[in-house]
Amino acid sequence: MKKSLIILSLLVLAAGTTLRSQTLDEILVKHFSAIGQDSLLKINSMKVSGKMIQGGLELPFVQISCRPFSLRLEISFQGLTMIQAYDSKDGWSINPFSGSTTVQPMSDDDLKTMRYQSDFDGMLWKADEKGYKLTYEGKDDMEGTDCYILKIVTISGDVFKYYIDSDSYIPLRLNSKIKIMGNESESDVYFSNYKMIGGMAIAGKSENKMNGQLMMTTVTDKLELNFKADSTIFERPKK
């Protein structure tokens, strides 16, 4: 009798695991369809222009990214330009806002963060091949909208939770818990004003919050697909 109960329990457990797996797979399929992942996979580079709004200031920015992991961000203010760049291995920055005009190497924590941000196809795409653990965490209400929660845990132990609209399958929020200098830093990005560009759903506005307080708003004004970027712009300057 005990043996039969054990077998029955294992069967129930296996059925539950299969059901959860199918639910995750189904959500991912619909999510990738909604955001136009097939169109993204055909693109090798893009240039995003817009403005970052912080403390009442509007800071023009240009971001250039190339697959699979290259990113360059330029932010301008009062004739000065801050640059952050990553070429999939090395990262560097120039920050005249802090009084420095020389090239500075990125810390290991900064490199890790740039790796996440530069993922051209998005962290959810082929997450297992990147060494991430991806799970479906059920549903939750986000400001009146029913959302699926997909959770990623990276090799470094950083945690990302995507809140996917259960109707449109478009991401509305990304909660991040990243370990920086041994301490956990938590932030949220809220996505809105989606537009279809080149067959892809692109958020025209994102709001970055920490502890519920708005830190920065990013507005996208222009998106150029398959932008012809010189690969050297990602490399650290020799001088």
C-alpha positions in Angstrom: 0.0 0.0 0.0 2.8 2.4 0.9 4.6 1.6 -2.3 1.4 2.4 -4.3 1.1 5.7 -2.5 4.7 6.6 -3.3 4.2 5.8 -6.9 1.0 7.8 -7.0 2.7 10.8 -5.4 5.5 10.7 -7.9 3.0 10.6 -10.8 1.2 13.6 -9.4 4.5 15.4 -8.9 5.5 14.6 -12.5 2.2 15.7 -13.9 2.4 19.0 -12.0 6.0 19.6 -13.3 4.9 18.9 -16.8 2.0 21.3 -16.5 4.2 24.1 -15.2 6.7 23.6 -17.9 4.0 23.7 -20.6 2.6 26.9 -19.1 6.0 28.6 -19.2 6.6 27.4 -22.8 3.2 28.7 -23.9 3.7 32.1 -22.3 7.1 32.4 -23.9 5.8 31.5 -27.4 3.0 34.1 -27.1 5.4 36.7 -25.6 7.9 36.3 -28.4 5.1 36.5 -31.0 3.7 39.7 -29.4 7.1 41.5 -29.2 8.1 40.4 -32.7 11.1 38.3 -31.7 11.4 36.8 -35.2 11.8 40.3 -36.6 14.5 41.1 -34.0 16.4 38.0 -34.9 16.9 39.3 -38.5 18.4 42.6 -37.2 22.1 42.9 -36.5 22.3 46.4 -35.1 20.2 49.4 -34.0 20.5 53.0 -33.0 18.2 54.5 -30.4 17.9 58.3 -29.9 15.9 60.1 -27.3 16.1 61.9 -24.0 16.6 60.9 -20.4 14.7 63.1 -17.9 16.1 63.3 -14.4 15.6 66.0 -11.8 13.8 68.2 -14.3 16.7 68.0 -16.7 16.4 66.6 -20.2 19.5 64.8 -21.4 19.7 63.8 -25.0 21.1 60.3 -25.5 22.2 58.0 -28.3 22.5 54.2 -27.8 24.0 51.9 -30.4 23.9 48.2 -30.0 25.1 45.3 -32.1 24.5 41.6 -31.7 25.3 39.6 -29.8 26.7 41.7 -26.9 28.0 45.2 -27.9 26.7 48.5 -26.5 27.6 52.1 -26.6 25.7 54.9 -24.7 26.3 58.6 -25.1 24.5 61.2 -22.9 25.0 64.9 -23.6 24.6 68.0 -21.4 25.8 71.5 -21.7 28.3 70.6 -24.4 29.7 67.6 -22.6 29.2 64.0 -23.5 29.4 61.0 -21.2 30.3 57.7 -22.9 29.8 54.1 -21.7 30.8 51.2 -24.0 31.1 47.5 -23.9 32.4 45.1 -26.6 31.2 41.8 -25.1 34.4 41.4 -23.1 35.8 44.8 -22.1 34.0 47.9 -20.8 35.1 51.5 -20.4 33.7 55.0 -19.8 34.4 58.7 -20.0 32.5 60.9 -17.6 33.3 64.6 -17.9 30.3 65.3 -15.6 32.5 64.0 -12.8 35.4 66.2 -13.9 37.3 63.5 -15.7 38.0 63.4 -19.4 40.2 60.2 -19.4 39.1 56.7 -20.2 38.2 54.7 -17.1 37.9 50.8 -17.0 34.7 49.4 -15.7 34.5 47.4 -12.5 33.5 43.7 -12.6 30.1 44.7 -11.3 29.7 47.3 -14.1 30.8 44.7 -16.7 28.3 42.2 -15.4 25.5 44.8 -15.7 26.6 45.9 -19.2 26.5 42.2 -20.2 22.8 42.1 -19.2 21.9 45.3 -20.8 23.8 44.5 -24.1 21.9 41.2 -24.7 20.6 42.0 -28.2 17.9 39.3 -28.2 16.8 39.9 -24.6 17.4 37.8 -21.5 14.3 35.7 -22.0 15.4 34.4 -25.4 17.2 31.0 -25.0 17.8 31.8 -21.3 19.0 28.2 -20.6 21.8 28.6 -23.2 23.1 31.6 -21.3 23.2 29.7 -18.1 20.1 31.3 -16.6 17.4 29.5 -14.6 14.0 30.6 -16.0 10.8 29.8 -14.1 7.1 30.8 -14.2 6.2 32.3 -10.8 2.4 32.5 -11.4 0.2 35.6 -11.8 0.1 38.9 -10.0 -1.7 42.2 -10.2 0.3 45.2 -11.4 -1.6 48.4 -10.9 -4.8 46.8 -12.0 -3.3 44.7 -14.8 -3.1 40.9 -14.6 0.4 39.8 -15.3 2.4 36.6 -15.7 5.7 36.6 -13.7 8.7 35.1 -15.4 11.8 34.9 -13.1 15.4 34.6 -14.2 18.2 33.7 -11.8 21.7 34.2 -13.3 24.9 32.4 -12.6 25.9 35.3 -10.4 22.8 35.0 -8.4 21.2 38.1 -9.7 17.4 38.0 -10.1 15.2 39.5 -12.8 11.4 39.3 -12.7 9.5 40.1 -15.9 5.8 41.1 -15.5 4.1 40.1 -18.8 0.6 41.4 -19.5 -1.7 38.4 -19.5 -3.7 39.8 -22.4 -1.2 41.3 -24.7 1.9 39.3 -23.6 3.9 42.6 -23.7 6.3 43.3 -20.8 5.1 46.0 -18.5 7.7 45.9 -15.7 11.1 44.5 -14.9 12.2 44.1 -11.3 15.9 43.6 -10.8 17.9 42.5 -7.8 21.6 42.8 -8.7 24.5 42.2 -6.4 26.9 45.1 -6.4 30.0 45.1 -4.2 28.4 42.3 -2.2 25.2 44.2 -1.6 21.9 43.7 -3.3 20.6 46.7 -5.3 16.9 46.5 -6.3 15.2 48.6 -9.0 12.1 48.6 -11.2 11.6 49.6 -14.8 8.1 50.3 -16.1 7.5 50.1 -19.8 4.7 52.0 -21.7 3.8 53.8 -24.9 4.6 50.8 -27.1 4.9 51.3 -30.9 5.3 48.7 -33.7 8.5 49.4 -35.5 9.9 47.0 -38.0 7.5 44.3 -36.8 8.7 44.7 -33.2 6.9 46.1 -30.2 9.2 48.9 -28.9 8.5 50.8 -25.6 8.5 54.5 -26.3 8.8 55.3 -22.6 10.4 53.6 -19.6 10.4 54.8 -15.9 13.2 53.7 -13.6 12.2 53.5 -9.9 14.0 52.6 -6.7 12.0 52.1 -3.5 9.0 53.4 -5.3 10.6 56.7 -6.2 11.0 57.8 -9.8 14.7 58.1 -10.6 14.7 58.6 -14.3 12.4 58.6 -17.3 13.6 57.5 -20.7 11.8 58.6 -23.9 12.6 57.1 -27.3 12.2 59.5 -30.2 13.9 57.6 -33.0 14.9 54.0 -33.8 17.2 53.1 -36.7 17.4 49.4 -37.6 20.5 47.7 -39.0 22.4 50.9 -38.3 25.9 50.7 -39.9 28.1 51.0 -36.9 31.9 50.8 -36.9 32.9 48.0 -34.5 35.7 50.1 -33.1 33.3 52.5 -31.3 32.8 49.8 -28.7 36.5 49.2 -28.2 38.5 51.0 -25.5 40.5 53.9 -26.9 44.2 53.4 -26.9 44.9 56.9 -25.7 
